Amino acid sequence: MQIKVNVIEDESKSFVAELVGADRSLAELIKEKLSENKDVEFSSVEKDHPETGDPRLIVKSSKNAKGLVLKAIESLEDELQDLEKEIPKK
């Protein structure tokens, strides 16, 4: 799956990006990871229509919103790598 990130807003305390080519579940994973961070004041995923369009990740924070998004993605990568190691190889 090839995903393109279309940054709509990149301010110090807010970040909005459309995840072109992604389904809503990926954006929801990032949103859930963001919700664990005390510096995130608000995170949401929006989509124009449930069956069409690309999800938008919306983040408001007390600190660098874009940095918090990148940190959340890095944390998810680490978790997925740990999970991969737990799956038995043939």
Secondary structure, 3 states (H helix, E strand, C coil): CCCEEEEEEECCCEEEEEEECCCHHHHHHHHHHHHCCCCEEEEEEECCECCECCCEEEEEECCCHHHHHHHHHHHHHHHHHHHHHHCCCC
